[in-house]
Amino acid sequence: MIKHIFELDRQAQEYAAMELATVNTGGVAEFNRLYRNKFAQLIIEECLTQVDKVNVMLDDPKEKLGASWVGLAIAKHFGLE
C-alpha cells in the first residue's frame, strides 16, 4: 500500500515539475498547487479503478448497478468527469 502511494507521489511530482517547466511561472507555490491537484486526482482515480474491479466481479445486475452508482458518486463528489 505505502509503495503504491509513493508511486502516485512520484507521478504527481513529475507531472508538477514538467508543467512548471513548460509554463515557467509561479515558482514553488505553483509547483505545490500542481502537485497537490495531481496527487489528489491520482488517488481518486485509483479509488475509481477499485470500484470498477469490484463491479466486474459482481454477478447480480442490481449489485453491479450499485457499484456503478458508488463510482459515479465518488467522481461527482470530487468533481471528476
Backbone torsions as a table, in degrees:
resi	resn	phi	psi	omega
1	MET	NA	-53.6	-178.2
2	ILE	-62.0	-38.2	178.3
3	LYS	-59.5	-39.6	-179.6
4	HIS	-67.6	-41.2	177.5
5	ILE	-62.7	-41.1	177.6
6	PHE	-62.0	-35.5	177.7
7	GLU	-67.0	-42.1	176.9
8	LEU	-63.8	-38.9	176.8
9	ASP	-60.4	-45.7	179.3
10	ARG	-60.9	-44.2	179.8
11	GLN	-62.5	-41.0	-179.7
12	ALA	-67.3	-40.1	177.8
13	GLN	-64.1	-43.2	179.7
14	GLU	-62.4	-43.9	178.8
15	TYR	-60.1	-49.0	-177.7
16	ALA	-62.5	-41.0	179.6
17	ALA	-64.2	-42.8	179.6
18	MET	-66.4	-42.8	178.9
19	GLU	-64.1	-43.2	-179.5
20	LEU	-65.0	-38.5	178.5
21	ALA	-65.3	-33.9	180.0
22	THR	-72.2	-46.3	-176.6
23	VAL	-81.9	-38.8	177.9
24	ASN	57.9	38.4	174.6
25	THR	-140.0	158.3	171.6
26	GLY	95.0	-23.6	177.3
27	GLY	59.8	-142.2	-174.7
28	VAL	-63.6	-40.9	-179.4
29	ALA	-60.9	-42.2	179.2
30	GLU	-69.0	-40.7	176.5
31	PHE	-57.8	-47.2	-179.2
32	ASN	-61.5	-41.6	179.1
33	ARG	-63.7	-47.6	178.9
34	LEU	-61.3	-44.1	-179.7
35	TYR	-61.4	-50.9	-177.8
36	ARG	-59.9	-44.3	180.0
37	ASN	-62.7	-44.6	-178.6
38	LYS	-68.1	-42.5	179.8
39	PHE	-60.8	-45.5	177.7
40	ALA	-61.6	-43.9	179.4
41	GLN	-60.2	-44.1	-179.2
42	LEU	-64.1	-39.9	178.8
43	ILE	-65.1	-45.2	179.5
44	ILE	-62.4	-42.3	178.2
45	GLU	-62.0	-37.0	176.3
46	GLU	-63.6	-41.5	177.7
47	CYS	-61.8	-43.6	179.3
48	LEU	-65.3	-34.7	176.2
49	THR	-62.9	-40.2	178.9
50	GLN	-66.7	-38.4	176.2
51	VAL	-61.9	-42.7	178.2
52	ASP	-62.0	-39.4	179.0
53	LYS	-63.9	-40.9	177.2
54	VAL	-64.5	-43.0	-179.4
55	ASN	-57.3	-41.3	-179.5
56	VAL	-65.3	-33.6	-177.6
57	MET	-76.7	-18.1	-176.3
58	LEU	-80.2	144.8	178.5
59	ASP	-102.3	-37.4	-176.3
60	ASP	-72.2	124.3	-179.9
61	PRO	-57.4	-34.0	179.1
62	LYS	-68.5	-38.7	177.4
63	GLU	-67.0	-40.5	177.2
64	LYS	-59.7	-42.9	179.2
65	LEU	-63.3	-40.9	178.3
66	GLY	-61.3	-44.8	179.3
67	ALA	-64.4	-38.5	178.1
68	SER	-63.4	-40.6	178.6
69	TRP	-65.4	-36.4	177.1
70	VAL	-61.4	-47.1	178.3
71	GLY	-59.7	-44.2	178.8
72	LEU	-64.3	-39.4	179.4
73	ALA	-64.3	-42.2	178.7
74	ILE	-62.7	-49.1	-179.1
75	ALA	-60.1	-44.6	-179.6
76	LYS	-65.1	-42.3	-178.7
77	HIS	-58.1	-39.6	-177.9
78	PHE	-95.4	3.8	174.7
79	GLY	77.9	23.5	176.8
80	LEU	-95.6	150.1	176.7
81	GLU	-88.5	NA	NA
